[in-house]
């Protein structure tokens, strides 16, 4: 499992760097800010699997192709994780979008899996289909761990389905 975590972290980092390097060629027109809703499985590769639910704000481009992320995640075991980070949209044509991201945040295990520290880091990627109205539906895989800040660093992997809707559709222009 330790090897899987390193591979996931390295893959997310490499995809972010590739997205920055290829931004001019791979970026579609300027997308709006999004509010993303996710649901799926938390700790899928271990024995403490629980339901996971997220709400995430995804801003417009901050610098170059890099976008800010701000979110909150909870599980059916009452774990809570608030995070902020950065992501890069990499477009494969007008419909397919890959969003690698990296975040840092604060974690409380509630009645769920202890991750070893209050400070936790999340890396991963989402592959989504973009509709005409720019909303997206996709699948995301993320890894959360404390990068050995604590004495224990069990980490966890999540798989979720995400629907991201342009913020202007929710609150108007």
Secondary structure, 3 states (H helix, E strand, C coil): CHHHHHHHHHHHHHHHHHHHHCHHHHCCCCCCCEEEEEEEEECCCCCCCEEEEEEEEEEEEEECCEEEEEEEEEECCCCEEEEEEEEEEEEECCCEEEEEEEEEEEEECCCCCCCCCCEEEEEEEEEEEECCCCCEEEEEEEEEECCCCCCCCCCEEEEEEEEEEEHHHHHCC
